[in-house]
Amino acid sequence: MIRPKLSLRRPLAILGAALIGLTGAVAVAGPASAHHTTITAVADCDRLTGERVITWKVENSERNKEVTLKKVTADPSTEVTVPVKGSKAVPLQGSVIPKGGSVLAVQRVPGDTKSAKLTVFGKWKQNGQEATNDGSINLAADSSCAPTPKCVDVNKAKYSHTFDGPKGTATVKLDGDLPLCGEGKQWFTLVSYFAPRPQFATPQYVYGTPDSNWIGGTQTEITLNVEIPDCHTQVDLIWGGKDEVIDELVEGGKRYDNKKLGSPGAPGNRSKGPQGWYNGGNKSCTTPASTFASNCDGSVAVSLSNDGKISKYAVEFEVKGENGFTKKVSVPAGKADTSVVVPAADAGKIEVLVDGKVVENGTYKWERPEDCPLPVVTTKADCKDFALTVTNPEGGLPVKATFTYGDKNETRTVAAGKSETVTFKASKAESALVSLPDLDLEMEAVYTPEGNCGGGGAGGEEPGLPVTGAAAGGIAAGAIALLIAGAVLFVIARRRRVTFTA
């Protein structure tokens, strides 16, 4: 901030004293003789360094004599220099002020300096006159000068947010252009609940998995999403990570209070936006509920829940598999049970019943998960034999494999974590077919033996180009295996087989 400056001469001393109290930052010059210097000052703040930059103006009272500044004393005692365009600044002490002229000098002081004073001793050569004069500037009226921040402290940062409770979405953004300082991170979490009514009521139980993320470093904005139950619900956008989530909201229990973004108090009020909480839903939540998850090994994990919004009593579930599996589980109100796993052999159609009736969405049949690894086929061929191997990864189901070469075929069942190999005598057939009907896959391999088989293929004839035909299965993502010892390349395809020659 540039401070007002005022040159005071002896006849105006009384008026100047009054102005000091009004302006808060005035430079004063007190002439000691007819020959004198007048000193005034203005100040500004250097936001890059956090220093006060004082510009002192020293004027020569004599219009026909130069004055040499023999001694300069500053308080605070930092350097006072005269800027020189195109060159390095020179000290104010020793400077010569021309007749009736002035000189500007710059002094840097700490940003919290309350006042500064400059005293100069000047000498006029022609008549040997000397004078000591001083000037001062009051900086107390200004706020402390501080450097422009390069980041914002995580405990002082402000945010803005959006919130859509019915859709279970929210965003949080760091305000301003500055990142959080250092390794600071601020977590936010979106959580949804089962609720007994469309208005706030207890008990409530967390539905699904809360979504939690943080702002820090170069990550200045996040998006959060949670699944919403198809019934009465509460959705909350809260300050903090998943460790802040209250699993059960019960009568007289813990509450989020001002941790909800958009709250009137801290810390929620450090984010601007709509209220970060929602109560709604257009139907009552079903008391008994079940969910299913297929495993690669053919088993099905059954999750049973009793959210306790209709009754305070435990619910007796019965889980039945089409092939003879049955298990009864009692789930207390407001609790869930994930212990039921229907084995692959007993699965088939699965039903979850309460009091002999299938609960809503309580039927299921195993479906192969998309992330289950596919079997791998490798080959090895020479002038006499053509060997094909199917390897079934661990953790999956046994797979039936049919190997066809020429007019010969064999079928094997490959257990999980095992391999099965079929070796055919080399013939004029140029390719073999491996079918995996359980997975609706077919794989065609071109017979390309290693070495020189007498200038021709098996049977003494030159092998022809591979033939690609329509497959009985559907199109699928495949696996390609190149066996270095063989030099046969496989491409797995669903509903169409593709062959390549090595």
BELSUL-V530424 format. One record per helix or strand. SS is the DSSP state (~ for helix, > for strand). FROM is the first residue (numbers start at 1). TO is the last residue. If there is no record, write none. Layout:
ss->[SS/SS]
from->[FROM/FROM]
to->[TO/TO]
//
This chain:
ss->[~/>/>/>/>/>/>/>/>/>/>/>/>/>/>/>/>/>/>/~/>/~/>/~/>/>/>/>/>/>/>/~/>/>/>/>/>/>/>/>/~/>/~/>/>/>/>/>]
from->[10/37/51/67/80/87/96/102/115/129/152/159/169/180/186/204/219/221/233/242/248/257/260/268/271/277/288/300/315/326/335/344/349/357/376/385/399/408/419/431/437/441/458/470/482/489/491/496]
to->[23/46/60/75/84/91/97/110/124/138/152/164/174/180/194/216/219/225/239/244/249/259/260/270/272/280/294/306/321/331/342/346/354/365/381/391/405/414/425/436/439/446/460/470/482/489/493/496]
//
